[in-house]
């Protein structure tokens, strides 16, 4: 199935929003590509998850090591089960080719200078280029979760999905979540146009608010 997929059918990794937004751009891209690949075959999904695990381990080693040691850090190659050898080999060959067409030019250049570049190497190089999630990155994500953003009715669903992604990113960045009341205010701000134009949604929203008042403090969960 992967052999029939073209690079144009998968999301392109682009750096938008400045240097502070790079880690968020990358994690959003990794999640999107994973969803697209996971729907093709369970072998492909399993291989992608193994690659991400190897990359995260290498990334942790990269961040802990000093400047003189970092250049030698590379993700560990995937070791498949005996019955997966042939399928994983085919997945690696095609996936490596696809990813080189999806990453920014500078990431591709760095990868091509690596001997025997692999899928793990490409993802790892993108993480290195993106940076580790700086203080300004945390501030931007926290601000997004706290404040919300009013959008037109047709854009509410996408904006809520972005808000949920930002909330999950705070957990990844080991940042304390804002008070539930602030989260609720942000959600209300995002859904304000929908509240103005849809009575049924307005009724359901305030019923949801009444429920949350009697519950213990915690993060708001969006299904």
Buried (B, 14 or more C-beta within 10 A) or exposed (E): EBEEBEEEEBBEBEBEEEEBBBBBBBBBBBBBBBEBBBEBBEBBBBBBEBBBBBBBBBBEBBEEEEEEEEEEBBBEEBEBEEEBEEBBEBBBBBBBEBBBEBBBEEBBEBBEEEEEBBBBBBBBBBBBBBEEBBEEBBEBBBEBBBBBEEBEBEBBEEBBEBBBBBBBBBEEBEBEBBEBEBBBBBBBBBBBBBBEEBEEBBEEBEEEEEEBEEEEEEBBEEE
